[in-house]
Amino acid sequence: MDTNINNVFEGVLGCPQLKGFVKVVGIWELILTEQTIKIKVTYNYMTKFYSYIVSHYYQRVTEDRPRIPPEIIDNTPEGILKRAIRIILSAYDNNHIDGKWVINKDF
């Protein structure tokens, strides 16, 4: 049996009906003082890049909706995970008394 997954997609990735094909590389939990955030890292076989999605977004009291960063991509799963953690920590400020975590319904 051929274990090279790329052979499965040979001739298929160019199909106009196919929007994408991703593999979940892993799910990690970032444990903060007030909330545990799950980070899902995926690999897109069409673009050949890694991306991530988070379980929660942080919304400051002065904002009418949470900050949702644009799609970020990287060449490695380690790189995208590091970027995700930096973005989460830069948005979260535990000194904001009235800030809250909002569930990402797309997670």
Z-matrix of the N, CA and C atoms (Angstrom, degrees):
N
C 1 1.459
C 2 1.531 1 109.98
N 3 1.318 2 116.23 1 134.96
C 4 1.465 3 121.93 2 -179.26
C 5 1.524 4 109.20 3 -77.88
N 6 1.312 5 117.18 4 121.67
C 7 1.456 6 120.93 5 -179.20
C 8 1.525 7 112.92 6 -95.87
N 9 1.322 8 118.53 7 -1.77
C 10 1.460 9 121.28 8 179.91
C 11 1.526 10 108.68 9 -80.25
N 12 1.311 11 115.78 10 107.32
C 13 1.470 12 121.80 11 -174.76
C 14 1.525 13 111.84 12 -62.36
N 15 1.315 14 118.28 13 -27.94
C 16 1.463 15 120.25 14 -179.43
C 17 1.523 16 111.71 15 -63.16
N 18 1.331 17 118.04 16 -29.08
C 19 1.461 18 120.70 17 177.44
C 20 1.519 19 111.97 18 -65.46
N 21 1.320 20 117.13 19 -28.00
C 22 1.464 21 121.54 20 178.43
C 23 1.525 22 110.21 21 -63.84
N 24 1.310 23 116.38 22 -36.08
C 25 1.461 24 120.94 23 -175.10
C 26 1.523 25 114.25 24 -92.39
N 27 1.306 26 117.35 25 -2.55
C 28 1.456 27 120.48 26 -177.73
C 29 1.523 28 110.28 27 -56.55
N 30 1.306 29 116.77 28 122.74
C 31 1.451 30 122.07 29 179.48
C 32 1.517 31 114.38 30 83.26
N 33 1.330 32 117.69 31 -8.58
C 34 1.464 33 120.78 32 -177.47
C 35 1.524 34 111.89 33 -98.50
N 36 1.319 35 117.27 34 -34.36
C 37 1.470 36 120.41 35 -174.38
C 38 1.524 37 112.86 36 -64.82
N 39 1.315 38 118.45 37 -18.16
C 40 1.454 39 121.15 38 177.96
C 41 1.522 40 113.53 39 -87.85
N 42 1.315 41 118.75 40 -1.86
C 43 1.468 42 121.83 41 -178.48
C 44 1.525 43 110.49 42 -65.08
N 45 1.326 44 117.95 43 132.00
C 46 1.463 45 120.11 44 -178.80
C 47 1.528 46 113.17 45 -66.11
N 48 1.333 47 118.20 46 -22.35
C 49 1.462 48 120.87 47 179.87
C 50 1.527 49 112.18 48 -75.32
N 51 1.324 50 116.67 49 -20.16
C 52 1.456 51 121.92 50 -173.86
C 53 1.518 52 110.46 51 -87.91
N 54 1.332 53 116.01 52 114.73
C 55 1.459 54 121.42 53 179.20
C 56 1.526 55 110.83 54 -81.47
N 57 1.317 56 116.16 55 -33.32
C 58 1.456 57 119.48 56 -179.60
C 59 1.505 58 110.82 57 179.52
N 60 1.313 59 115.27 58 167.80
C 61 1.450 60 121.67 59 176.10
C 62 1.512 61 106.45 60 -148.05
N 63 1.323 62 116.67 61 114.07
C 64 1.454 63 120.34 62 -174.73
C 65 1.522 64 111.23 63 -121.28
N 66 1.312 65 114.32 64 154.26
C 67 1.455 66 122.13 65 175.30
C 68 1.517 67 107.40 66 -116.96
N 69 1.331 68 116.07 67 132.69
C 70 1.456 69 120.02 68 173.98
C 71 1.523 70 107.19 69 -76.95
N 72 1.320 71 115.75 70 115.79
C 73 1.459 72 121.70 71 -178.52
C 74 1.526 73 109.87 72 -79.12
N 75 1.319 74 116.08 73 -38.74
C 76 1.460 75 119.98 74 179.91
C 77 1.514 76 111.59 75 176.49
N 78 1.318 77 114.43 76 164.22
C 79 1.461 78 121.79 77 175.52
C 80 1.522 79 107.07 78 -126.02
N 81 1.319 80 115.69 79 126.89
C 82 1.458 81 122.28 80 179.78
C 83 1.514 82 108.78 81 -118.50
N 84 1.330 83 116.61 82 154.24
C 85 1.456 84 122.29 83 177.02
C 86 1.517 85 109.60 84 -113.14
N 87 1.322 86 115.45 85 125.06
C 88 1.454 87 122.80 86 175.33
C 89 1.522 88 105.65 87 -100.10
N 90 1.324 89 117.09 88 111.37
C 91 1.459 90 121.64 89 -173.88
C 92 1.522 91 108.91 90 -95.11
N 93 1.325 92 114.80 91 110.14
C 94 1.461 93 121.62 92 178.68
C 95 1.527 94 108.94 93 -102.02
N 96 1.315 95 117.18 94 175.13
C 97 1.461 96 120.18 95 -177.42
C 98 1.523 97 112.91 96 -64.14
N 99 1.322 98 117.67 97 -33.09
C 100 1.463 99 120.64 98 -176.27
C 101 1.520 100 114.47 99 -110.45
N 102 1.311 101 118.28 100 -14.38
C 103 1.462 102 120.49 101 -171.50
C 104 1.522 103 110.07 102 -158.10
N 105 1.316 104 115.64 103 145.78
C 106 1.455 105 120.73 104 170.42
C 107 1.519 106 107.26 105 -100.53
N 108 1.316 107 116.45 106 126.13
C 109 1.459 108 122.60 107 -178.05
C 110 1.521 109 108.05 108 -107.97
N 111 1.324 110 116.83 109 125.49
C 112 1.454 111 120.88 110 174.57
C 113 1.523 112 108.66 111 -90.04
N 114 1.325 113 115.18 112 137.57
C 115 1.461 114 122.06 113 178.66
C 116 1.520 115 107.37 114 -120.61
N 117 1.336 116 116.39 115 118.84
C 118 1.458 117 121.32 116 178.20
C 119 1.519 118 109.18 117 -104.30
N 120 1.330 119 116.33 118 121.54
C 121 1.457 120 122.21 119 179.22
C 122 1.528 121 107.95 120 -102.96
N 123 1.331 122 115.53 121 131.85
C 124 1.459 123 121.00 122 179.76
C 125 1.525 124 110.32 123 -126.48
N 126 1.325 125 114.44 124 156.41
C 127 1.463 126 121.53 125 174.75
C 128 1.520 127 107.55 126 -116.40
N 129 1.334 128 116.48 127 128.40
C 130 1.456 129 122.16 128 179.99
C 131 1.525 130 108.61 129 -98.40
N 132 1.332 131 116.43 130 116.36
C 133 1.465 132 120.78 131 -177.43
C 134 1.533 133 112.66 132 -68.83
N 135 1.329 134 117.15 133 -22.23
C 136 1.465 135 119.06 134 -179.84
C 137 1.524 136 111.41 135 -80.79
N 138 1.340 137 116.34 136 -43.55
C 139 1.465 138 119.52 137 -178.22
C 140 1.526 139 112.69 138 -89.37
N 141 1.326 140 115.47 139 -19.78
C 142 1.466 141 122.94 140 -177.39
C 143 1.527 142 112.53 141 65.27
N 144 1.336 143 116.06 142 31.58
C 145 1.460 144 121.91 143 177.72
C 146 1.525 145 110.19 144 -125.38
N 147 1.330 146 114.42 145 158.02
C 148 1.462 147 122.38 146 174.65
C 149 1.523 148 108.67 147 -97.21
N 150 1.314 149 116.36 148 146.51
C 151 1.459 150 121.36 149 174.49
C 152 1.521 151 108.06 150 -142.55
N 153 1.325 152 116.38 151 178.55
C 154 1.464 153 119.51 152 -178.51
C 155 1.523 154 110.32 153 -143.75
N 156 1.325 155 113.63 154 163.55
C 157 1.454 156 122.12 155 172.81
C 158 1.526 157 106.26 156 -142.32
N 159 1.322 158 116.99 157 147.77
C 160 1.463 159 120.93 158 -177.72
C 161 1.525 160 110.78 159 -115.32
N 162 1.328 161 115.45 160 156.67
C 163 1.465 162 121.22 161 -178.11
C 164 1.521 163 113.02 162 -78.50
N 165 1.327 164 117.39 163 -23.84
C 166 1.465 165 122.19 164 -177.19
C 167 1.529 166 110.21 165 -142.25
N 168 1.325 167 114.74 166 151.81
C 169 1.459 168 122.18 167 172.16
C 170 1.522 169 107.87 168 -119.79
N 171 1.317 170 116.53 169 150.34
C 172 1.454 171 120.79 170 179.47
C 173 1.526 172 110.32 171 -95.82
N 174 1.329 173 114.99 172 133.22
C 175 1.468 174 120.96 173 179.04
C 176 1.521 175 108.91 174 -121.38
N 177 1.305 176 115.62 175 119.45
C 178 1.463 177 120.40 176 176.98
C 179 1.522 178 109.72 177 -77.52
N 180 1.311 179 116.22 178 155.82
C 181 1.462 180 121.48 179 -176.72
C 182 1.529 181 111.71 180 -62.56
N 183 1.314 182 117.48 181 -26.84
C 184 1.464 183 121.73 182 -178.23
C 185 1.529 184 112.41 183 -83.42
N 186 1.327 185 117.57 184 -2.88
C 187 1.465 186 121.58 185 -176.84
C 188 1.526 187 110.01 186 -109.97
N 189 1.336 188 116.06 187 145.88
C 190 1.465 189 119.70 188 -179.45
C 191 1.529 190 112.71 189 -85.52
N 192 1.329 191 117.00 190 -9.91
C 193 1.466 192 121.25 191 176.58
C 194 1.527 193 108.15 192 -154.40
N 195 1.325 194 116.99 193 161.00
C 196 1.473 195 118.82 194 -179.45
C 197 1.524 196 111.85 195 -69.10
N 198 1.306 197 114.61 196 157.82
C 199 1.463 198 120.49 197 176.40
C 200 1.526 199 108.60 198 -80.19
N 201 1.313 200 115.86 199 118.27
C 202 1.462 201 121.43 200 177.99
C 203 1.519 202 106.97 201 -113.83
N 204 1.336 203 116.41 202 111.89
C 205 1.470 204 118.02 203 -177.74
C 206 1.523 205 111.43 204 -69.64
N 207 1.326 206 117.22 205 155.73
C 208 1.473 207 119.88 206 174.90
C 209 1.519 208 109.50 207 -64.71
N 210 1.327 209 116.19 208 165.40
C 211 1.461 210 118.97 209 179.04
C 212 1.520 211 109.63 210 -61.56
N 213 1.307 212 115.32 211 130.63
C 214 1.457 213 122.87 212 179.54
C 215 1.526 214 107.24 213 -113.38
N 216 1.327 215 116.65 214 138.03
C 217 1.463 216 120.29 215 177.63
C 218 1.525 217 109.32 216 -127.10
N 219 1.332 218 115.17 217 160.96
C 220 1.457 219 120.66 218 178.51
C 221 1.522 220 108.34 219 -151.91
N 222 1.323 221 116.45 220 165.45
C 223 1.467 222 121.86 221 179.74
C 224 1.519 223 113.81 222 -82.24
N 225 1.344 224 117.48 223 -17.49
C 226 1.463 225 120.72 224 -176.96
C 227 1.524 226 110.48 225 -133.09
N 228 1.333 227 117.45 226 154.31
C 229 1.461 228 119.25 227 176.40
C 230 1.528 229 111.67 228 -67.17
N 231 1.321 230 117.50 229 -33.86
C 232 1.465 231 120.14 230 178.00
C 233 1.532 232 110.67 231 -65.82
N 234 1.323 233 115.65 232 -40.09
C 235 1.464 234 120.05 233 179.59
C 236 1.515 235 112.42 234 -64.51
N 237 1.320 236 117.14 235 -43.06
C 238 1.468 237 119.39 236 -178.22
C 239 1.524 238 110.90 237 -71.42
N 240 1.330 239 117.35 238 -33.91
C 241 1.461 240 120.41 239 177.55
C 242 1.524 241 110.94 240 -66.25
N 243 1.331 242 117.25 241 -42.29
C 244 1.468 243 120.95 242 176.65
C 245 1.527 244 110.83 243 -61.42
N 246 1.323 245 116.29 244 -42.12
C 247 1.471 246 119.90 245 -179.69
C 248 1.521 247 110.70 246 -65.48
N 249 1.332 248 116.50 247 -40.94
C 250 1.470 249 120.64 248 179.34
C 251 1.528 250 110.54 249 -60.77
N 252 1.322 251 116.41 250 -45.68
C 253 1.467 252 120.37 251 -179.48
C 254 1.523 253 110.63 252 -62.45
N 255 1.323 254 117.29 253 -43.82
C 256 1.478 255 120.22 254 178.99
C 257 1.528 256 111.15 255 -61.48
N 258 1.324 257 117.19 256 -40.95
C 259 1.462 258 120.40 257 -178.97
C 260 1.521 259 110.76 258 -67.47
N 261 1.329 260 117.43 259 -42.19
C 262 1.469 261 120.87 260 178.36
C 263 1.522 262 110.23 261 -61.23
N 264 1.326 263 116.62 262 -48.67
C 265 1.461 264 120.12 263 -177.77
C 266 1.517 265 112.78 264 -67.32
N 267 1.322 266 118.06 265 -29.98
C 268 1.464 267 119.57 266 178.48
C 269 1.529 268 111.42 267 -74.19
N 270 1.333 269 117.96 268 -27.89
C 271 1.464 270 121.09 269 179.75
C 272 1.526 271 111.37 270 -83.21
N 273 1.333 272 116.56 271 -30.15
C 274 1.464 273 122.19 272 -175.61
C 275 1.514 274 111.03 273 -88.68
N 276 1.312 275 116.16 274 130.35
C 277 1.455 276 121.48 275 176.50
C 278 1.521 277 107.08 276 -133.98
N 279 1.338 278 117.39 277 107.12
C 280 1.460 279 118.94 278 -176.79
C 281 1.521 280 113.00 279 -71.66
N 282 1.337 281 118.21 280 -1.72
C 283 1.457 282 121.34 281 173.88
C 284 1.526 283 111.98 282 -83.93
N 285 1.343 284 116.91 283 -12.90
C 286 1.464 285 120.53 284 176.50
C 287 1.521 286 107.87 285 -78.87
N 288 1.296 287 116.92 286 104.80
C 289 1.463 288 121.90 287 -173.85
C 290 1.521 289 111.51 288 -63.55
N 291 1.301 290 117.97 289 -39.45
C 292 1.458 291 120.76 290 -174.36
C 293 1.525 292 113.87 291 -99.73
N 294 1.308 293 117.73 292 8.22
C 295 1.453 294 119.47 293 176.30
C 296 1.517 295 109.92 294 -68.76
N 297 1.340 296 116.03 295 160.30
C 298 1.465 297 118.76 296 -179.49
C 299 1.520 298 110.43 297 -147.90
N 300 1.320 299 114.78 298 157.57
C 301 1.456 300 121.88 299 175.42
C 302 1.514 301 108.81 300 -93.63
N 303 1.307 302 116.27 301 133.31
C 304 1.475 303 123.06 302 -178.89
C 305 1.524 304 107.35 303 -113.61
N 306 1.328 305 116.11 304 130.81
C 307 1.462 306 121.23 305 -179.82
C 308 1.524 307 110.53 306 -68.24
N 309 1.323 308 116.46 307 134.19
C 310 1.450 309 122.30 308 174.90
C 311 1.528 310 107.16 309 -85.37
N 312 1.308 311 117.82 310 108.34
C 313 1.462 312 122.43 311 -176.70
C 314 1.519 313 112.70 312 -68.19
N 315 1.336 314 117.62 313 -15.46
C 316 1.461 315 121.95 314 179.64
C 317 1.528 316 113.18 315 -89.25
N 318 1.332 317 117.18 316 -1.14
C 319 1.460 318 120.08 317 -177.40
C 320 1.524 319 110.31 318 -71.99
